[in-house]
Amino acid sequence: MFKPSNILHQTNLAMGGHVVPAGKASPLHAPAFIKVDTVDVAVKHFNEAAMDKYKNDKDFNYHVIKEGLSWWDHFWSWVWHLWASFWNWVAELFQKLFGSANMGKSSANVIKYVILGAGAFAIIYCIIKLLGISFPHLFKKQAKSASVPYSEAVENIHEISFDEAIDDALSNKNYRLAVRLLYLRSLKQLSDLNLINWKIEKTNTAYINELTNAGQREQFTVVTRQFEYVWYGDFPIDGQSYQRINNIFQEFKQSLS
């Protein structure tokens, strides 16, 4: 006698199902439920007025309208194209010569910069010539012109009337020359006292070293520096500056008496 349980057991096996052991209930799946979101949502809208304001603001307009090139732009574009094409041709020529692309490009660049440098020099040279500037003396410092009646190479301190010459220089406000005359007069005073052996070819340092008295040597060093600053240093000097320097020379003159 067949039992219903045997029939179910055989049917499950035939259909590839699983056999549920006796005494155990088949598991049940709980139905799925969808949870409804009940939170209120505030809908945001764009501010149309603000958007229109930004649309009309040129700072926010990123649409660039390209204008057509002028004939001048076309001309220079054509010139630069020819320039680039020429140097590409030169680079290819050297590439074939040396058998290396890098050597060809480097050689072409060297020649290009040499030609550009020579062209720049030629332009500068022509401008200088047109301006009437002497090219060899372009970078040479030009000494300020001054009315100096005494030539440094031929002047003889024993033949100069210093009081008259200094007064004449001061009347012309040529304070630079007046300081030079003060120094030459100091040399004459030292020579007259046989403290130095004056010779026109000697330097100021030589005269300083000839002084045996330490105090005189120190004072004469001070007046020598004052003279050199004004005469050789080309420092500007006015009436007030001259009076200060003249006081230094007068103190040295009194120290010799």
C-alpha positions in Angstrom: 0.0 0.0 0.0 1.4 3.3 -1.0 1.4 6.3 1.3 1.1 9.9 0.1 4.4 10.8 1.8 6.2 8.2 -0.4 4.6 9.7 -3.5 5.9 13.2 -2.6 9.3 11.9 -1.7 9.7 10.2 -5.1 8.3 13.3 -7.0 10.8 15.6 -5.3 13.7 13.3 -6.2 12.6 13.1 -9.8 12.4 16.9 -10.1 15.8 17.4 -8.5 14.3 18.9 -5.3 15.4 18.6 -1.8 13.9 16.2 0.6 12.6 17.8 3.8 13.2 15.5 6.7 10.2 14.3 8.5 9.3 16.3 11.5 10.7 19.6 10.2 8.5 22.4 8.7 9.4 24.0 5.4 10.9 27.5 5.9 8.7 30.4 5.0 9.9 33.8 3.5 8.6 37.0 5.0 6.9 39.3 2.5 8.9 42.5 1.5 7.5 45.8 2.6 8.5 49.3 1.1 8.9 52.0 3.6 7.4 55.3 2.5 9.4 58.5 3.1 7.1 60.9 4.7 9.7 63.8 5.2 8.6 67.1 3.6 10.9 68.2 0.8 11.4 71.9 0.1 11.8 72.5 -3.6 14.5 75.0 -4.5 14.2 77.2 -7.6 16.8 79.3 -9.4 16.7 83.1 -9.0 15.8 84.2 -12.5 16.7 87.8 -11.8 20.2 86.9 -10.5 20.8 84.6 -13.5 19.8 87.4 -15.9 22.3 89.7 -14.1 25.2 87.2 -14.5 24.2 86.6 -18.2 24.6 90.3 -18.9 27.9 90.7 -17.0 30.7 90.5 -19.5 33.1 89.2 -16.8 31.1 85.9 -16.9 31.0 85.7 -20.6 33.4 83.0 -21.6 32.4 82.8 -25.2 35.3 84.4 -27.1 34.6 85.7 -30.5 37.6 85.4 -32.6 38.0 88.4 -34.9 39.5 87.9 -38.4 43.2 88.5 -38.8 44.3 91.8 -40.4 46.6 91.9 -43.4 49.4 92.9 -41.0 48.9 89.8 -39.0 48.8 87.7 -42.1 52.1 89.3 -43.3 53.9 88.6 -40.1 52.5 85.1 -39.9 53.9 84.5 -43.4 57.3 86.0 -42.4 57.5 83.8 -39.3 56.5 80.8 -41.3 59.3 81.4 -43.8 61.7 81.9 -40.9 60.8 78.7 -39.2 60.8 76.8 -42.5 64.3 78.1 -43.4 65.8 76.9 -40.1 64.0 73.6 -40.3 65.7 73.2 -43.7 69.1 74.1 -42.2 68.6 71.6 -39.4 67.8 68.9 -41.9 70.9 69.8 -43.8 73.1 69.4 -40.8 71.3 66.3 -39.8 72.3 64.7 -43.1 75.8 66.0 -42.6 76.3 64.7 -39.1 73.9 61.8 -39.2 72.2 63.0 -36.0 68.9 64.9 -35.5 70.1 66.4 -32.3 73.4 67.6 -33.8 71.5 69.0 -36.8 69.1 71.0 -34.6 71.9 72.2 -32.2 74.1 73.4 -35.1 71.1 75.2 -36.7 70.4 77.0 -33.4 74.0 78.1 -33.0 74.1 79.6 -36.4 70.7 81.3 -35.9 71.7 83.0 -32.7 75.1 84.1 -34.2 73.2 85.7 -37.1 70.7 87.4 -34.7 73.5 88.7 -32.5 75.4 90.1 -35.5 72.2 91.7 -36.8 71.5 93.3 -33.4 75.1 94.6 -33.3 74.8 96.1 -36.8 71.5 97.9 -35.9 73.1 99.4 -32.7 76.2 100.4 -34.7 74.1 102.2 -37.3 72.0 104.0 -34.6 75.2 105.2 -32.9 76.6 106.4 -36.2 73.4 108.3 -37.1 73.5 110.0 -33.7 77.1 111.1 -34.3 78.5 109.3 -31.4 82.1 108.1 -31.6 81.9 104.3 -31.1 85.4 103.8 -29.6 84.7 106.4 -26.9 81.1 105.3 -26.2 82.0 103.6 -22.9 84.8 105.8 -22.0 84.1 108.3 -19.2 84.3 111.8 -20.4 85.9 114.2 -17.9 83.9 117.3 -17.1 85.2 120.3 -18.9 86.7 122.9 -16.6 88.6 126.1 -17.2 92.0 125.0 -16.0 94.8 127.4 -17.0 97.5 125.2 -15.5 98.5 122.1 -17.3 99.2 119.3 -14.8 102.1 118.0 -17.0 104.0 121.3 -17.4 103.0 123.4 -14.4 105.9 124.6 -12.1 104.9 125.4 -8.6 107.7 128.0 -8.4 106.3 130.0 -11.2 102.7 130.4 -10.1 101.3 133.4 -8.3 99.1 131.4 -6.0 97.2 134.3 -4.2 96.2 135.9 -7.5 95.4 132.5 -9.2 93.2 131.4 -6.2 91.3 134.7 -6.2 90.7 134.4 -9.9 89.4 130.8 -9.6 87.1 131.8 -6.7 85.7 134.8 -8.6 84.7 132.4 -11.4 83.3 129.9 -8.8 85.8 127.3 -10.0 86.2 125.8 -6.6 87.7 122.6 -8.0 90.6 124.5 -9.5 90.9 126.6 -6.3 91.4 123.4 -4.3 94.1 122.2 -6.7 95.9 125.5 -6.3 95.8 125.2 -2.5 97.5 121.8 -2.8 100.1 123.1 -5.2 100.8 125.9 -2.8 101.3 123.4 0.0 103.8 121.5 -2.1 105.7 124.8 -2.7 105.7 125.5 1.1 107.2 122.0 1.8 109.7 122.4 -1.0 110.8 125.9 0.3 111.3 124.4 3.8 113.4 121.6 2.2 111.0 119.0 3.7 110.4 117.4 0.2 112.4 117.3 -3.0 109.8 118.6 -5.5 109.9 117.1 -9.0 107.1 117.4 -11.5 107.0 113.6 -12.2 106.6 112.6 -8.6 103.4 111.3 -7.1 101.6 112.6 -4.1 102.4 109.4 -2.1 106.1 110.0 -2.8 105.9 113.4 -1.1 104.1 111.9 1.9 106.8 109.3 2.3 109.5 112.0 2.2 108.2 113.7 5.3 110.2 112.5 8.3 108.0 114.3 10.9 105.1 112.0 11.9 102.8 114.9 12.7 103.5 116.8 9.4 103.2 113.5 7.5 99.7 112.9 9.0 98.5 116.4 8.3 99.8 116.4 4.8 98.1 113.0 4.2 94.8 114.7 5.2 95.2 117.6 2.8 96.3 115.2 0.0 93.2 113.1 0.4 91.0 116.2 0.3 92.7 117.3 -3.0 92.4 113.9 -4.6 88.8 113.5 -3.7 87.9 116.8 -5.4 90.3 116.7 -8.4 90.6 113.1 -9.3 87.4 111.8 -7.7 85.4 114.5 -9.5 83.3 115.1 -6.4 81.0 118.1 -6.6 82.1 121.1 -4.6 80.4 124.4 -3.8 81.4 127.5 -1.9 80.5 126.0 1.5 82.5 122.8 0.8 85.4 124.9 -0.4 85.5 126.9 2.8 85.7 123.7 4.9 88.5 122.3 2.7 90.3 125.7 2.8 90.3 125.6 6.6 92.1 122.3 6.5 94.8 123.7 4.2 95.2 126.8 6.4 95.7 124.7 9.5 98.4 122.7 7.6 100.0 126.0 6.5 100.2 127.3 10.1 101.6 124.0 11.3 104.6 124.6 9.0 105.3 128.1 10.2 
